[in-house]
Amino acid sequence: MSQTAPQGHIPEEAAGALLRIDLDALVSNWRTLRTQAGGAETSAVVKANAYGTGIEKAVPALAAAGCRTFFLAHVSGAIRARAVAPEATIYVLNGLLPGSCGHLVAHSLRPVLGSLPEIDEWASFCRAEGRAFEAAIHVDTGMNRLGLTVSEGLALAARPELKDFTPALLMSHFVSAEERDNPLNLRQIEAFTAVRNALPGLPASLANSSGIFLPQKPHFDLVRPGYALYGGNPTPGEANPMRPVVELEGRIVQLRFVETDETVGYNGRWTAGGRRRIATVSVGYADGYPRSASSPGRSGEPGLRGMALVGGQLCPFAGTVSMDLLAVDVTDAPESALVRGGPVTLIGGPLTVDEVGRRAGTIGYEILTGLGPRYRRVYTGATL
């Protein structure tokens, strides 16, 4: 079955682009990761609007499959997740902002405490309320962004504040888990294990998507996949064990021929090396499609550039991705595919999120999380 998310009540035929989201593939990926994680609980990271797929659809689908714990970056997203997963455990990754304790408790959310001042504020709030509310404790083992130092983590057991609230999870975050042979992985595992041993009985979590596949199997008690859930490859350089979840299809709004030495797009950065056929597509950087995928130069020149799939033929972008439009050189596409209103695949098939990211000089994470609200989202899957 399928269901379309309303976009200002615009009918599908009037939408400039369709974003298809396969909830069955999302659930299948979660189950694959759960199997890979052995006996560890498999949670889901659904920050950034569930990596662009939509919290209100992704979270219930995962919860129905058996996912019981979710991680989001901000309180705002966590409140949305709580609305559709009333029984779930929900953590807020970006720490405890001053004065925000009451907002978290009001929605049964758990902060991830990453500094001694945060621990002090949460403990003080719990004392005042007379309840030992749950929270996670984040120890930094190498990222140097958020988290207690390892030495602070080793000394935590002696702090009286830990008796005022309920530490429910000890966690850290890999720096380079996608680089299987990076020696930092082992150093982080060893440091995290030392802190865990200093806090016996506290459930522990270290592995992200790629961490689940490391040979050391640092699964501990809970794993926290994000990117892989949505089809990204957690094992770069090897076959992707995940199913694709999203497909982005723009629509042709106009077709034209350009002659030799004519340019296309802003600042004339692309030049026709011969008579070329151009399709203008109703997608641009205001939709979250990266401007860095622009294609300067002359048609036919080699080089990394944005591509579209038109009638099964890979076709290069022509010129600069603009705010609401991009141009594609469809000279080699089958004639039957070149119609006004016809589909142009921007993510899908060989254009995986990883490949689109690579061609735009970025990463698939940015491609997914940039998927904008102007796309008409069409959800498919028996889990609806």
TORTORDREN-719906 format. One record per residue (C-alpha): residue number from 0; residue in one letter; x negated, y, z negated. Coordinates in nm, 2 decimals. Example, Ala and Ser with C-alpha at 12.3 -4.5 7.8 and 13.67 -1.06 7.14 Angstrom:
2
r n = 0, res = a, east = -1.23, north = -0.45, up = -0.78
r n = 1, res = s, east = -1.37, north = -0.11, up = -0.71
END
This chain:
384
r n = 0, res = m, east = 0.00, north = 0.00, up = 0.00
r n = 1, res = s, east = -0.11, north = 0.36, up = 0.03
r n = 2, res = q, east = -0.03, north = 0.69, up = -0.13
r n = 3, res = t, east = -0.11, north = 1.04, up = -0.02
r n = 4, res = a, east = -0.21, north = 1.31, up = -0.27
r n = 5, res = p, east = -0.02, north = 1.63, up = -0.19
r n = 6, res = q, east = -0.22, north = 1.92, up = -0.07
r n = 7, res = g, east = 0.01, north = 2.21, up = -0.10
r n = 8, res = h, east = 0.28, north = 1.99, up = 0.06
r n = 9, res = i, east = 0.10, north = 2.01, up = 0.40
r n = 10, res = p, east = 0.20, north = 1.70, up = 0.61
r n = 11, res = e, east = -0.08, north = 1.47, up = 0.72
r n = 12, res = e, east = -0.06, north = 1.58, up = 1.08
r n = 13, res = a, east = -0.13, north = 1.94, up = 0.98
r n = 14, res = a, east = -0.43, north = 1.86, up = 0.76
r n = 15, res = g, east = -0.77, north = 1.96, up = 0.89
r n = 16, res = a, east = -0.94, north = 1.65, up = 0.74
r n = 17, res = l, east = -0.84, north = 1.33, up = 0.56
r n = 18, res = l, east = -1.03, north = 1.18, up = 0.27
r n = 19, res = r, east = -0.94, north = 0.82, up = 0.24
r n = 20, res = i, east = -1.02, north = 0.66, up = -0.10
r n = 21, res = d, east = -1.00, north = 0.28, up = -0.14
r n = 22, res = l, east = -0.91, north = 0.21, up = -0.50
r n = 23, res = d, east = -0.95, north = -0.16, up = -0.45
r n = 24, res = a, east = -1.31, north = -0.11, up = -0.34
r n = 25, res = l, east = -1.36, north = 0.10, up = -0.65
r n = 26, res = v, east = -1.23, north = -0.17, up = -0.88
r n = 27, res = s, east = -1.43, north = -0.44, up = -0.69
r n = 28, res = n, east = -1.75, north = -0.24, up = -0.74
r n = 29, res = w, east = -1.67, north = -0.21, up = -1.12
r n = 30, res = r, east = -1.62, north = -0.59, up = -1.13
r n = 31, res = t, east = -1.95, north = -0.65, up = -0.94
r n = 32, res = l, east = -2.13, north = -0.43, up = -1.19
r n = 33, res = r, east = -1.96, north = -0.60, up = -1.48
r n = 34, res = t, east = -2.09, north = -0.94, up = -1.36
r n = 35, res = q, east = -2.44, north = -0.80, up = -1.31
r n = 36, res = a, east = -2.44, north = -0.66, up = -1.67
r n = 37, res = g, east = -2.39, north = -1.00, up = -1.82
r n = 38, res = g, east = -2.22, north = -0.98, up = -2.16
r n = 39, res = a, east = -2.25, north = -0.60, up = -2.20
r n = 40, res = e, east = -1.94, north = -0.39, up = -2.18
r n = 41, res = t, east = -1.91, north = -0.21, up = -1.85
r n = 42, res = s, east = -1.78, north = 0.15, up = -1.88
r n = 43, res = a, east = -1.73, north = 0.40, up = -1.60
r n = 44, res = v, east = -1.87, north = 0.74, up = -1.55
r n = 45, res = v, east = -1.60, north = 0.95, up = -1.40
r n = 46, res = k, east = -1.74, north = 1.30, up = -1.43
r n = 47, res = a, east = -1.72, north = 1.55, up = -1.14
r n = 48, res = n, east = -1.36, north = 1.45, up = -1.08
r n = 49, res = a, east = -1.46, north = 1.09, up = -1.06
r n = 50, res = y, east = -1.74, north = 1.17, up = -0.81
r n = 51, res = g, east = -1.49, north = 1.35, up = -0.59
r n = 52, res = t, east = -1.23, north = 1.07, up = -0.58
r n = 53, res = g, east = -0.99, north = 1.21, up = -0.83
r n = 54, res = i, east = -0.97, north = 1.14, up = -1.20
r n = 55, res = e, east = -0.59, north = 1.09, up = -1.20
r n = 56, res = k, east = -0.62, north = 0.80, up = -0.95
r n = 57, res = a, east = -0.96, north = 0.65, up = -1.03
r n = 58, res = v, east = -0.93, north = 0.63, up = -1.41
r n = 59, res = p, east = -0.59, north = 0.44, up = -1.42
r n = 60, res = a, east = -0.72, north = 0.20, up = -1.15
r n = 61, res = l, east = -1.03, north = 0.12, up = -1.35
r n = 62, res = a, east = -0.83, north = 0.10, up = -1.68
r n = 63, res = a, east = -0.59, north = -0.14, up = -1.52
r n = 64, res = a, east = -0.89, north = -0.36, up = -1.42
r n = 65, res = g, east = -1.01, north = -0.37, up = -1.77
r n = 66, res = c, east = -1.24, north = -0.07, up = -1.82
r n = 67, res = r, east = -1.20, north = 0.06, up = -2.17
r n = 68, res = t, east = -1.47, north = 0.33, up = -2.20
r n = 69, res = f, east = -1.51, north = 0.64, up = -1.98
r n = 70, res = f, east = -1.78, north = 0.91, up = -1.97
r n = 71, res = l, east = -1.72, north = 1.27, up = -1.85
r n = 72, res = a, east = -1.94, north = 1.58, up = -1.85
r n = 73, res = h, east = -1.70, north = 1.84, up = -1.98
r n = 74, res = v, east = -1.41, north = 1.86, up = -2.22
r n = 75, res = s, east = -1.18, north = 1.98, up = -1.94
r n = 76, res = g, east = -1.24, north = 1.66, up = -1.74
r n = 77, res = a, east = -1.21, north = 1.44, up = -2.05
r n = 78, res = i, east = -0.87, north = 1.59, up = -2.13
r n = 79, res = r, east = -0.75, north = 1.50, up = -1.78
r n = 80, res = a, east = -0.88, north = 1.14, up = -1.83
r n = 81, res = r, east = -0.71, north = 1.12, up = -2.16
r n = 82, res = a, east = -0.38, north = 1.21, up = -2.00
r n = 83, res = v, east = -0.39, north = 0.91, up = -1.77
r n = 84, res = a, east = -0.58, north = 0.67, up = -2.01
r n = 85, res = p, east = -0.42, north = 0.71, up = -2.35
r n = 86, res = e, east = -0.58, north = 0.41, up = -2.51
r n = 87, res = a, east = -0.93, north = 0.45, up = -2.37
r n = 88, res = t, east = -1.25, north = 0.55, up = -2.55
r n = 89, res = i, east = -1.36, north = 0.87, up = -2.38
r n = 90, res = y, east = -1.70, north = 1.04, up = -2.44
r n = 91, res = v, east = -1.81, north = 1.39, up = -2.34
r n = 92, res = l, east = -2.17, north = 1.37, up = -2.22
r n = 93, res = n, east = -2.27, north = 1.74, up = -2.23
r n = 94, res = g, east = -2.29, north = 1.76, up = -2.60
r n = 95, res = l, east = -2.10, north = 1.96, up = -2.86
r n = 96, res = l, east = -2.06, north = 2.33, up = -2.79
r n = 97, res = p, east = -2.03, north = 2.55, up = -3.10
r n = 98, res = g, east = -1.68, north = 2.57, up = -3.23
r n = 99, res = s, east = -1.54, north = 2.30, up = -3.00
r n = 100, res = c, east = -1.49, north = 2.02, up = -3.26
r n = 101, res = g, east = -1.12, north = 2.08, up = -3.30
r n = 102, res = h, east = -1.06, north = 2.06, up = -2.92
r n = 103, res = l, east = -1.23, north = 1.72, up = -2.90
r n = 104, res = v, east = -1.04, north = 1.58, up = -3.19
r n = 105, res = a, east = -0.71, north = 1.71, up = -3.07
r n = 106, res = h, east = -0.75, north = 1.49, up = -2.76
r n = 107, res = s, east = -0.92, north = 1.19, up = -2.93
r n = 108, res = l, east = -1.25, north = 1.26, up = -2.75
r n = 109, res = r, east = -1.59, north = 1.17, up = -2.87
r n = 110, res = p, east = -1.89, north = 1.41, up = -2.83
r n = 111, res = v, east = -2.23, north = 1.28, up = -2.73
r n = 112, res = l, east = -2.45, north = 1.45, up = -3.00
r n = 113, res = g, east = -2.79, north = 1.54, up = -2.86
r n = 114, res = s, east = -2.95, north = 1.76, up = -3.12
r n = 115, res = l, east = -2.97, north = 1.80, up = -3.50
r n = 116, res = p, east = -2.76, north = 2.12, up = -3.50
r n = 117, res = e, east = -2.49, north = 1.93, up = -3.31
r n = 118, res = i, east = -2.50, north = 1.65, up = -3.56
r n = 119, res = d, east = -2.48, north = 1.90, up = -3.85
r n = 120, res = e, east = -2.18, north = 2.07, up = -3.70
r n = 121, res = w, east = -1.99, north = 1.75, up = -3.63
r n = 122, res = a, east = -2.07, north = 1.62, up = -3.98
r n = 123, res = s, east = -1.95, north = 1.94, up = -4.13
r n = 124, res = f, east = -1.63, north = 1.94, up = -3.94
r n = 125, res = c, east = -1.56, north = 1.58, up = -4.04
r n = 126, res = r, east = -1.63, north = 1.67, up = -4.41
r n = 127, res = a, east = -1.38, north = 1.96, up = -4.39
r n = 128, res = e, east = -1.12, north = 1.74, up = -4.22
r n = 129, res = g, east = -1.18, north = 1.45, up = -4.46
r n = 130, res = r, east = -1.21, north = 1.20, up = -4.17
r n = 131, res = a, east = -1.52, north = 1.03, up = -4.02
r n = 132, res = f, east = -1.45, north = 1.09, up = -3.65
r n = 133, res = e, east = -1.65, north = 0.89, up = -3.40
r n = 134, res = a, east = -1.94, north = 1.03, up = -3.19
r n = 135, res = a, east = -2.23, north = 0.90, up = -2.98
r n = 136, res = i, east = -2.59, north = 0.99, up = -3.05
r n = 137, res = h, east = -2.81, north = 1.07, up = -2.76
r n = 138, res = v, east = -3.19, north = 1.02, up = -2.79
r n = 139, res = d, east = -3.41, north = 1.16, up = -2.51
r n = 140, res = t, east = -3.67, north = 0.90, up = -2.40
r n = 141, res = g, east = -3.82, north = 1.09, up = -2.11
r n = 142, res = m, east = -3.57, north = 1.31, up = -1.92
r n = 143, res = n, east = -3.63, north = 1.62, up = -2.13
r n = 144, res = r, east = -3.28, north = 1.76, up = -2.07
r n = 145, res = l, east = -3.05, north = 1.66, up = -2.36
r n = 146, res = g, east = -3.10, north = 1.45, up = -2.66
r n = 147, res = l, east = -3.29, north = 1.41, up = -2.99
r n = 148, res = t, east = -3.66, north = 1.35, up = -2.97
r n = 149, res = v, east = -3.77, north = 0.99, up = -3.02
r n = 150, res = s, east = -3.92, north = 1.09, up = -3.36
r n = 151, res = e, east = -3.59, north = 1.25, up = -3.46
r n = 152, res = g, east = -3.41, north = 0.94, up = -3.36
r n = 153, res = l, east = -3.65, north = 0.72, up = -3.56
r n = 154, res = a, east = -3.58, north = 0.94, up = -3.87
r n = 155, res = l, east = -3.20, north = 0.95, up = -3.83
r n = 156, res = a, east = -3.12, north = 0.66, up = -4.07
r n = 157, res = a, east = -3.24, north = 0.88, up = -4.36
r n = 158, res = r, east = -3.02, north = 1.17, up = -4.28
r n = 159, res = p, east = -2.72, north = 1.20, up = -4.51
r n = 160, res = e, east = -2.51, north = 1.36, up = -4.23
r n = 161, res = l, east = -2.47, north = 1.02, up = -4.07
r n = 162, res = k, east = -2.24, north = 0.92, up = -4.36
r n = 163, res = d, east = -2.00, north = 1.20, up = -4.28
r n = 164, res = f, east = -1.90, north = 1.08, up = -3.94
r n = 165, res = t, east = -1.89, north = 0.74, up = -3.75
r n = 166, res = p, east = -2.18, north = 0.69, up = -3.52
r n = 167, res = a, east = -2.02, north = 0.47, up = -3.25
r n = 168, res = l, east = -2.29, north = 0.45, up = -2.98
r n = 169, res = l, east = -2.66, north = 0.52, up = -2.94
r n = 170, res = m, east = -2.76, north = 0.61, up = -2.59
r n = 171, res = s, east = -3.03, north = 0.74, up = -2.36
r n = 172, res = h, east = -3.07, north = 0.80, up = -1.99
r n = 173, res = f, east = -3.31, north = 0.66, up = -1.74
r n = 174, res = v, east = -3.53, north = 0.91, up = -1.54
r n = 175, res = s, east = -3.61, north = 0.69, up = -1.24
r n = 176, res = a, east = -3.42, north = 0.36, up = -1.26
r n = 177, res = e, east = -3.37, north = 0.36, up = -0.88
r n = 178, res = e, east = -3.75, north = 0.32, up = -0.86
r n = 179, res = r, east = -3.77, north = -0.04, up = -0.98
r n = 180, res = d, east = -4.15, north = -0.04, up = -1.03
r n = 181, res = n, east = -4.18, north = 0.30, up = -1.19
r n = 182, res = p, east = -4.38, north = 0.25, up = -1.52
r n = 183, res = l, east = -4.16, north = 0.51, up = -1.69
r n = 184, res = n, east = -3.87, north = 0.26, up = -1.69
r n = 185, res = l, east = -4.06, north = 0.03, up = -1.93
r n = 186, res = r, east = -4.18, north = 0.31, up = -2.15
r n = 187, res = q, east = -3.82, north = 0.43, up = -2.18
r n = 188, res = i, east = -3.69, north = 0.08, up = -2.26
r n = 189, res = e, east = -3.96, north = 0.04, up = -2.53
r n = 190, res = a, east = -3.89, north = 0.38, up = -2.69
r n = 191, res = f, east = -3.52, north = 0.33, up = -2.69
r n = 192, res = t, east = -3.55, north = -0.02, up = -2.84
r n = 193, res = a, east = -3.76, north = 0.13, up = -3.12
r n = 194, res = v, east = -3.49, north = 0.38, up = -3.21
r n = 195, res = r, east = -3.22, north = 0.11, up = -3.18
r n = 196, res = n, east = -3.41, north = -0.10, up = -3.43
r n = 197, res = a, east = -3.43, north = 0.19, up = -3.67
r n = 198, res = l, east = -3.05, north = 0.21, up = -3.66
r n = 199, res = p, east = -2.94, north = -0.15, up = -3.69
r n = 200, res = g, east = -2.58, north = -0.24, up = -3.61
r n = 201, res = l, east = -2.52, north = 0.07, up = -3.39
r n = 202, res = p, east = -2.41, north = -0.03, up = -3.03
r n = 203, res = a, east = -2.66, north = 0.08, up = -2.77
r n = 204, res = s, east = -2.64, north = 0.20, up = -2.41
r n = 205, res = l, east = -2.92, north = 0.29, up = -2.17
r n = 206, res = a, east = -2.85, north = 0.15, up = -1.82
r n = 207, res = n, east = -2.69, north = 0.37, up = -1.55
r n = 208, res = s, east = -2.60, north = 0.22, up = -1.21
r n = 209, res = s, east = -2.96, north = 0.15, up = -1.10
r n = 210, res = g, east = -3.06, north = 0.05, up = -1.45
r n = 211, res = i, east = -2.82, north = -0.24, up = -1.44
r n = 212, res = f, east = -3.03, north = -0.39, up = -1.16
r n = 213, res = l, east = -3.37, north = -0.35, up = -1.32
r n = 214, res = p, east = -3.56, north = -0.68, up = -1.38
r n = 215, res = q, east = -3.59, north = -0.60, up = -1.75
r n = 216, res = k, east = -3.21, north = -0.62, up = -1.77
r n = 217, res = p, east = -3.18, north = -0.33, up = -2.02
r n = 218, res = h, east = -2.81, north = -0.38, up = -2.06
r n = 219, res = f, east = -2.79, north = -0.37, up = -2.44
r n = 220, res = d, east = -2.43, north = -0.34, up = -2.55
r n = 221, res = l, east = -2.28, north = -0.11, up = -2.29
r n = 222, res = v, east = -2.37, north = 0.00, up = -1.94
r n = 223, res = r, east = -2.27, north = 0.33, up = -1.78
r n = 224, res = p, east = -2.24, north = 0.30, up = -1.40
r n = 225, res = g, east = -2.14, north = 0.61, up = -1.20
r n = 226, res = y, east = -2.27, north = 0.64, up = -0.85
r n = 227, res = a, east = -2.25, north = 0.27, up = -0.76
r n = 228, res = l, east = -1.88, north = 0.26, up = -0.85
r n = 229, res = y, east = -1.81, north = 0.49, up = -0.56
r n = 230, res = g, east = -2.01, north = 0.30, up = -0.31
r n = 231, res = g, east = -2.36, north = 0.45, up = -0.35
r n = 232, res = n, east = -2.65, north = 0.21, up = -0.33
r n = 233, res = p, east = -2.80, north = 0.14, up = -0.67
r n = 234, res = t, east = -3.09, north = -0.05, up = -0.52
r n = 235, res = p, east = -3.25, north = 0.18, up = -0.26
r n = 236, res = g, east = -3.45, north = -0.01, up = 0.00
r n = 237, res = e, east = -3.24, north = -0.32, up = -0.04
r n = 238, res = a, east = -2.89, north = -0.41, up = 0.09
r n = 239, res = n, east = -2.62, north = -0.22, up = -0.09
r n = 240, res = p, east = -2.42, north = -0.46, up = -0.31
r n = 241, res = m, east = -2.14, north = -0.21, up = -0.34
r n = 242, res = r, east = -1.83, north = -0.17, up = -0.12
r n = 243, res = p, east = -1.77, north = 0.18, up = 0.04
r n = 244, res = v, east = -1.50, north = 0.37, up = -0.14
r n = 245, res = v, east = -1.46, north = 0.69, up = 0.06
r n = 246, res = e, east = -1.41, north = 0.77, up = 0.43
r n = 247, res = l, east = -1.40, north = 1.13, up = 0.55
r n = 248, res = e, east = -1.23, north = 1.20, up = 0.88
r n = 249, res = g, east = -1.22, north = 1.55, up = 1.03
r n = 250, res = r, east = -1.00, north = 1.65, up = 1.32
r n = 251, res = i, east = -1.10, north = 1.80, up = 1.66
r n = 252, res = v, east = -0.94, north = 2.14, up = 1.69
r n = 253, res = q, east = -1.10, north = 2.23, up = 2.03
r n = 254, res = l, east = -1.31, north = 2.08, up = 2.31
r n = 255, res = r, east = -1.53, north = 2.27, up = 2.55
r n = 256, res = f, east = -1.82, north = 2.24, up = 2.78
r n = 257, res = v, east = -2.13, north = 2.45, up = 2.74
r n = 258, res = e, east = -2.38, north = 2.50, up = 3.02
r n = 259, res = t, east = -2.76, north = 2.47, up = 3.02
r n = 260, res = d, east = -2.93, north = 2.72, up = 2.78
r n = 261, res = e, east = -2.61, north = 2.83, up = 2.62
r n = 262, res = t, east = -2.61, north = 2.83, up = 2.24
r n = 263, res = v, east = -2.36, north = 2.70, up = 1.99
r n = 264, res = g, east = -2.28, north = 2.85, up = 1.64
r n = 265, res = y, east = -2.41, north = 3.13, up = 1.42
r n = 266, res = n, east = -2.74, north = 3.28, up = 1.52
r n = 267, res = g, east = -2.76, north = 3.06, up = 1.83
r n = 268, res = r, east = -2.98, north = 2.80, up = 1.66
r n = 269, res = w, east = -2.88, north = 2.52, up = 1.89
r n = 270, res = t, east = -2.93, north = 2.53, up = 2.27
r n = 271, res = a, east = -2.78, north = 2.30, up = 2.53
r n = 272, res = g, east = -3.05, north = 2.12, up = 2.72
r n = 273, res = g, east = -2.80, north = 2.05, up = 3.00
r n = 274, res = r, east = -2.43, north = 2.06, up = 3.04
r n = 275, res = r, east = -2.28, north = 1.93, up = 2.71
r n = 276, res = r, east = -1.94, north = 1.87, up = 2.57
r n = 277, res = i, east = -1.87, north = 2.02, up = 2.23
r n = 278, res = a, east = -1.60, north = 1.92, up = 1.98
r n = 279, res = t, east = -1.52, north = 2.18, up = 1.71
r n = 280, res = v, east = -1.41, north = 2.00, up = 1.39
r n = 281, res = s, east = -1.20, north = 2.14, up = 1.11
r n = 282, res = v, east = -1.46, north = 2.08, up = 0.83
r n = 283, res = g, east = -1.72, north = 2.32, up = 0.69
r n = 284, res = y, east = -1.92, north = 2.40, up = 0.38
r n = 285, res = a, east = -1.62, north = 2.54, up = 0.21
r n = 286, res = d, east = -1.49, north = 2.18, up = 0.21
r n = 287, res = g, east = -1.81, north = 2.07, up = 0.04
r n = 288, res = y, east = -1.98, north = 1.94, up = 0.36
r n = 289, res = p, east = -2.34, north = 2.05, up = 0.32
r n = 290, res = r, east = -2.47, north = 2.34, up = 0.54
r n = 291, res = s, east = -2.80, north = 2.16, up = 0.52
r n = 292, res = a, east = -2.66, north = 1.91, up = 0.77
r n = 293, res = s, east = -2.68, north = 2.17, up = 1.04
r n = 294, res = s, east = -2.86, north = 2.08, up = 1.37
r n = 295, res = p, east = -3.09, north = 2.35, up = 1.51
r n = 296, res = g, east = -3.30, north = 2.31, up = 1.81
r n = 297, res = r, east = -3.22, north = 2.19, up = 2.16
r n = 298, res = s, east = -2.99, north = 1.90, up = 2.25
r n = 299, res = g, east = -3.17, north = 1.57, up = 2.30
r n = 300, res = e, east = -3.46, north = 1.67, up = 2.08
r n = 301, res = p, east = -3.55, north = 1.40, up = 1.81
r n = 302, res = g, east = -3.52, north = 1.48, up = 1.45
r n = 303, res = l, east = -3.30, north = 1.44, up = 1.14
r n = 304, res = r, east = -2.96, north = 1.60, up = 1.18
r n = 305, res = g, east = -2.60, north = 1.57, up = 1.08
r n = 306, res = m, east = -2.41, north = 1.31, up = 1.28
r n = 307, res = a, east = -2.04, north = 1.22, up = 1.34
r n = 308, res = l, east = -1.89, north = 0.90, up = 1.46
r n = 309, res = v, east = -1.66, north = 0.96, up = 1.75
r n = 310, res = g, east = -1.49, north = 0.67, up = 1.92
r n = 311, res = g, east = -1.75, north = 0.44, up = 1.78
r n = 312, res = q, east = -2.04, north = 0.65, up = 1.92
r n = 313, res = l, east = -2.28, north = 0.84, up = 1.69
r n = 314, res = c, east = -2.29, north = 1.20, up = 1.80
r n = 315, res = p, east = -2.52, north = 1.48, up = 1.67
r n = 316, res = f, east = -2.40, north = 1.80, up = 1.52
r n = 317, res = a, east = -2.46, north = 2.11, up = 1.74
r n = 318, res = g, east = -2.58, north = 2.42, up = 1.55
r n = 319, res = t, east = -2.50, north = 2.55, up = 1.21
r n = 320, res = v, east = -2.23, north = 2.41, up = 0.98
r n = 321, res = s, east = -2.01, north = 2.71, up = 0.91
r n = 322, res = m, east = -1.76, north = 2.78, up = 0.63
r n = 323, res = d, east = -1.46, north = 2.61, up = 0.79
r n = 324, res = l, east = -1.59, north = 2.44, up = 1.11
r n = 325, res = l, east = -1.87, north = 2.24, up = 1.25
r n = 326, res = a, east = -1.96, north = 2.15, up = 1.61
r n = 327, res = v, east = -2.05, north = 1.81, up = 1.74
r n = 328, res = d, east = -2.21, north = 1.72, up = 2.07
r n = 329, res = v, east = -1.97, north = 1.46, up = 2.20
r n = 330, res = t, east = -2.11, north = 1.43, up = 2.55
r n = 331, res = d, east = -2.18, north = 1.06, up = 2.50
r n = 332, res = a, east = -1.86, north = 0.98, up = 2.33
r n = 333, res = p, east = -1.59, north = 0.78, up = 2.51
r n = 334, res = e, east = -1.34, north = 0.99, up = 2.70
r n = 335, res = s, east = -1.05, north = 0.83, up = 2.52
r n = 336, res = a, east = -1.17, north = 0.96, up = 2.19
r n = 337, res = l, east = -1.19, north = 1.32, up = 2.30
r n = 338, res = v, east = -0.85, north = 1.46, up = 2.24
r n = 339, res = r, east = -0.72, north = 1.77, up = 2.05
r n = 340, res = g, east = -0.64, north = 1.66, up = 1.70
r n = 341, res = g, east = -0.84, north = 1.34, up = 1.74
r n = 342, res = p, east = -1.04, north = 1.19, up = 1.45
r n = 343, res = v, east = -1.41, north = 1.24, up = 1.39
r n = 344, res = t, east = -1.57, north = 1.03, up = 1.11
r n = 345, res = l, east = -1.81, north = 1.22, up = 0.89
r n = 346, res = i, east = -1.84, north = 0.96, up = 0.62
r n = 347, res = g, east = -1.77, north = 0.60, up = 0.71
r n = 348, res = g, east = -1.92, north = 0.30, up = 0.89
r n = 349, res = p, east = -2.29, north = 0.36, up = 0.95
r n = 350, res = l, east = -2.25, north = 0.70, up = 0.80
r n = 351, res = t, east = -2.26, north = 0.59, up = 0.44
r n = 352, res = v, east = -2.27, north = 0.85, up = 0.16
r n = 353, res = d, east = -2.64, north = 0.76, up = 0.12
r n = 354, res = e, east = -2.71, north = 0.81, up = 0.50
r n = 355, res = v, east = -2.51, north = 1.14, up = 0.51
r n = 356, res = g, east = -2.71, north = 1.27, up = 0.21
r n = 357, res = r, east = -3.04, north = 1.16, up = 0.38
r n = 358, res = r, east = -2.95, north = 1.34, up = 0.70
r n = 359, res = a, east = -2.85, north = 1.66, up = 0.50
r n = 360, res = g, east = -3.18, north = 1.65, up = 0.31
r n = 361, res = t, east = -3.00, north = 1.57, up = -0.02
r n = 362, res = i, east = -2.86, north = 1.27, up = -0.20
r n = 363, res = g, east = -2.53, north = 1.08, up = -0.17
r n = 364, res = y, east = -2.44, north = 1.20, up = -0.52
r n = 365, res = e, east = -2.42, north = 1.55, up = -0.39
r n = 366, res = i, east = -2.21, north = 1.44, up = -0.09
r n = 367, res = l, east = -1.96, north = 1.26, up = -0.32
r n = 368, res = t, east = -1.93, north = 1.52, up = -0.59
r n = 369, res = g, east = -1.90, north = 1.80, up = -0.33
r n = 370, res = l, east = -1.59, north = 1.65, up = -0.17
r n = 371, res = g, east = -1.36, north = 1.96, up = -0.18
r n = 372, res = p, east = -0.99, north = 2.01, up = -0.27
r n = 373, res = r, east = -0.90, north = 2.11, up = 0.08
r n = 374, res = y, east = -0.92, north = 1.75, up = 0.21
r n = 375, res = r, east = -0.59, north = 1.57, up = 0.21
r n = 376, res = r, east = -0.67, north = 1.27, up = -0.01
r n = 377, res = v, east = -0.51, north = 0.94, up = 0.10
r n = 378, res = y, east = -0.53, north = 0.66, up = -0.15
r n = 379, res = t, east = -0.51, north = 0.30, up = -0.05
r n = 380, res = g, east = -0.52, north = -0.02, up = -0.25
r n = 381, res = a, east = -0.30, north = -0.27, up = -0.43
r n = 382, res = t, east = -0.40, north = -0.12, up = -0.76
r n = 383, res = l, east = -0.17, north = 0.18, up = -0.69
END
